[in-house]
């Protein structure tokens, strides 16, 4: 619910980011002056959509490892992303939003945001998973492998529950922008990008 409120709903609700012009502040790397690594620049762009990628490892790896997988998929399609934030002045409910935006689109004036939701990774630290980790530590050999397999299935169930709950809440938004949000698995990300990259 928190991810829906803080991210998805702000794109798809009437007056949300999707389909409207927003001021993006983009972090630019500057290699000439080591003391000033980032120099932000602002640009007004139309934000088309939020693309949410389900964790490709099904929570068996860290967010950083999964984000590298997403970046590899983007690189195959020659898509670069830049870290940016939607300024408060142009944001619904006067709240900004930070994410990874398609660089080519920023230059052309129409972009989209790609997000790998960090909010699901703490599920690995839930009481259920902590108990399983302690139990796993008490065994070795085949018993340990069985517990590891059970842990993997438990994480997949929690991620499935997250997906279903998110889709339910999206469906509750009245007059939502239908093409302002995509939830996709990594294997299907290419199909979504082909609709958005021009």
C-alpha positions in Angstrom: 0.0 0.0 0.0 2.9 2.4 0.8 4.5 1.8 -2.6 1.1 2.4 -4.3 0.6 5.7 -2.4 4.2 7.0 -2.7 4.9 6.0 -6.3 2.3 4.4 -8.5 -0.8 6.4 -7.5 1.1 9.7 -8.1 1.6 8.7 -11.7 -1.8 7.4 -12.6 -4.3 9.5 -10.6 -6.1 12.4 -12.3 -3.6 15.2 -12.4 -0.7 12.8 -11.7 2.7 12.8 -13.4 1.8 10.5 -16.3 0.8 12.5 -19.4 1.8 15.9 -18.1 4.8 18.2 -18.2 6.9 18.1 -15.1 10.2 19.8 -14.2 12.9 17.1 -13.8 16.1 17.9 -11.9 18.7 15.5 -13.3 22.0 14.7 -11.6 24.9 15.0 -14.1 28.3 13.5 -13.4 31.2 16.0 -13.7 34.6 14.3 -14.0 36.6 17.5 -14.4 36.2 18.7 -10.8 36.4 15.8 -8.3 35.1 18.0 -5.5 31.9 18.7 -7.4 30.9 15.3 -8.6 27.2 16.0 -9.3 25.9 19.1 -11.1 22.1 19.1 -11.3 20.3 20.4 -14.4 16.6 21.0 -14.8 14.4 20.3 -17.8 10.7 20.4 -18.5 9.6 17.1 -20.0 6.4 15.2 -20.5 6.4 12.1 -18.3 4.7 9.2 -20.0 4.6 6.4 -17.5 6.1 4.6 -14.6 7.5 1.2 -15.5 7.8 -1.0 -12.4 10.1 -4.0 -12.8 9.4 -7.0 -10.5 12.7 -8.1 -8.8 14.3 -10.5 -11.3 15.9 -12.7 -8.6 12.5 -13.0 -6.8 14.2 -11.4 -3.8 17.0 -14.0 -3.6 19.6 -11.2 -4.4 20.1 -7.6 -3.2 18.4 -4.6 -4.8 21.8 -3.6 -6.3 22.4 -7.0 -7.9 18.8 -7.0 -9.4 19.3 -3.4 -10.6 22.4 -4.5 -12.5 20.2 -7.1 -14.2 17.7 -4.4 -15.2 20.6 -2.2 -16.5 21.9 -5.1 -18.6 18.5 -5.5 -20.2 18.4 -1.8 -20.9 21.9 -1.9 -22.4 20.9 -4.6 -24.8 18.3 -2.2 -26.2 20.8 0.8 -26.0 18.7 2.5 -23.4 20.3 4.7 -20.9 18.7 6.1 -17.7 19.6 9.0 -15.5 18.8 9.6 -11.9 16.4 12.5 -11.6 13.6 13.9 -9.5 10.3 15.6 -10.3 10.3 19.0 -8.6 7.9 19.7 -5.8 6.3 22.7 -7.7 5.0 20.4 -10.5 4.1 17.4 -8.3 0.7 16.2 -7.2 0.1 17.0 -3.5 3.3 19.1 -3.7 5.5 16.0 -3.1 8.5 15.2 -5.4 9.5 11.9 -6.8 13.0 10.5 -7.5 13.7 7.7 -9.9 15.5 6.6 -13.1 14.4 8.3 -16.3 15.0 7.4 -19.9 17.9 9.7 -21.1 16.9 9.7 -24.8 13.4 10.8 -23.8 14.7 13.6 -21.6 16.6 15.0 -24.6 13.4 14.7 -26.8 11.1 16.2 -24.2 9.1 13.0 -23.5 10.4 10.4 -21.0 9.3 7.6 -18.7 10.6 6.4 -15.3 11.9 2.9 -14.6 11.6 1.6 -11.0 12.7 -1.5 -9.2 10.8 -1.1 -6.0 13.1 -1.0 -3.0 10.2 -1.4 -0.7 9.9 -5.2 -1.3 13.4 -6.1 -0.3 12.9 -5.7 3.4 10.5 -8.7 3.1 13.7 -10.8 3.4 14.0 -9.5 7.0 10.4 -10.3 8.0 9.9 -12.4 11.1 9.0 -15.4 9.0 12.2 -15.2 7.0 14.3 -14.6 10.1 12.9 -17.7 11.7 13.7 -19.7 8.6 17.2 -18.3 8.4 17.8 -19.4 12.0 16.4 -22.8 11.3 18.6 -23.1 8.2 21.7 -22.3 10.3 21.0 -25.3 12.6 21.2 -27.8 9.7 23.6 -28.9 7.0 23.4 -31.1 4.0 20.0 -32.2 2.5 18.0 -30.7 5.4 19.6 -27.3 4.8 18.9 -27.5 1.1 15.2 -28.2 1.8 15.0 -25.2 4.1 16.7 -23.0 1.5 14.2 -24.2 -1.1 11.3 -23.4 1.3 12.8 -19.9 1.9 12.8 -19.3 -1.8 9.2 -20.3 -2.2 8.2 -18.2 0.8 9.8 -15.1 -0.8 8.1 -15.8 -4.1 4.7 -16.0 -2.3 5.3 -12.7 -0.5 6.3 -11.1 -3.8 3.2 -12.5 -5.5 1.1 -11.1 -2.7 2.8 -7.7 -3.2 2.0 -7.8 -6.9 -1.7 -8.7 -6.4 -2.2 -6.1 -3.7 -0.6 -3.4 -5.9 -2.8 -4.3 -8.8 -5.8 -4.3 -6.6 -5.1 -0.8 -5.3 -4.3 0.4 -8.9 -7.7 -0.8 -9.9 -9.3 1.2 -7.1 -8.0 4.6 -8.5 -11.0 6.4 -10.1 -10.4 7.9 -13.6 -6.8 6.5 -13.6 -4.6 6.9 -16.6 -4.5 3.4 -17.9 -1.3 3.8 -19.9 0.5 5.7 -17.2 1.8 2.6 -15.4 3.3 -0.8 -16.3 4.1 -3.7 -14.0 6.4 -6.1 -15.7 8.8 -8.9 -15.2 12.3 -8.5 -16.6 11.7 -11.0 -19.4 8.8 -8.9 -20.6 10.5 -5.5 -20.1 11.5 -5.4 -23.8 7.9 -5.4 -24.9 7.0 -2.5 -22.6 10.0 -0.5 -23.8 9.1 -1.0 -27.4 5.8 0.8 -26.7 7.5 3.7 -24.9 10.8 4.3 -26.7 10.4 6.5 -29.8 
